[in-house]
Amino acid sequence: MRINDWPQTERPRERLLSQGAATLSDAELLAILLRTGQRGLTAIDLARKLISEFGGLRPLLEADIQRLIEQPGLGPAKVAQVQAGLELARRHLKARLERGDALTSPNDTRRFLQAKLRHQVHEQFCALTLDTRHRVLAFETLFHGSIDVAHVHPRVVVEHGLKRQAAAMIVAHNHPSGVAEPSQADLAITRKLRDALSLVDIRLLDHFIVGDGEVVSLAERGLV
C-alpha cells in the first residue's frame, strides 16, 4: 500500500505538520526527505532498510556519497536531497551562533561544533571570535592535521583574533578517535593560547574537544 493510501493521521508528512517533527521516528523523517520508495517498498520501508543496512542513522548520513548513490532505491537525486537537508541543519546551527547566542546558549555552541567537527576524519582546529558582548564575529578553521603543541601556533591564533578585532575567543578541535577526553598536549595548547591571547587583551573563554558522542569543555573542568 502506498503512503498516500494511508489514513492522513498516519502519514509522516501530515503528522509532522500537525504534531511537529520531534514526534516522527528516524525512518519517518528520512522518508520525507527521500519522498519515494522503490518497487515493492514505500519510502518508509526504504528508509528503515537503509538505516538497518548501514547500522544506524548516523552511519547512513555520514557514509560516502558514491556508496549512497549506488544503493538500490536511492540515486543522485535522493542523495542530494538528504545531503541538502544535512547542510541546512548545519547552517541553522551556525546562524544561531552568528546571531549572538553562543554564550547565552552554550548547548547551541556544543551542537554546532559537533555538527561541524564530529564527522571529520582528520583533526581540525577551529576558532570562534567574539566581540565585547560575546557575540560571534566569525568561525574559521585555523589548522589541519596533527593537533599538538608543535602544530598549533599561538602567533597565528593571536593574529586571527586581532584581525577580527575580537575581545574573546573560543577554540575547538576534534578527536577522530572518537574519545573526547583531553590529552596532555591539549592542556598544554590551552595554556599557551590563554597566555598568548592575554598579552593582547583577548580572553580565551573555552577550549572544546569534540569526540564521537561527547563534547568536552575545558572551561567547565576549570582548565582554561
Secondary structure by P-SEA (a helix, b strand, c coil): cccccccccccaaaaaaacccccccaaaaaaaaaccccccccaaaaaaaaaaaaccaaaaaaccaaaaaacccccaaaaaaaaaaaaaaaaaaaaaaaaccccccaaaaaaaaaaacccccbbbbbbbbbcccccccccccccccccccccccaaaaaaaaaaacccccccccccccccccccaaaaaaaaaaaaaaaaacccccbbbbbcccbbbbccccccc
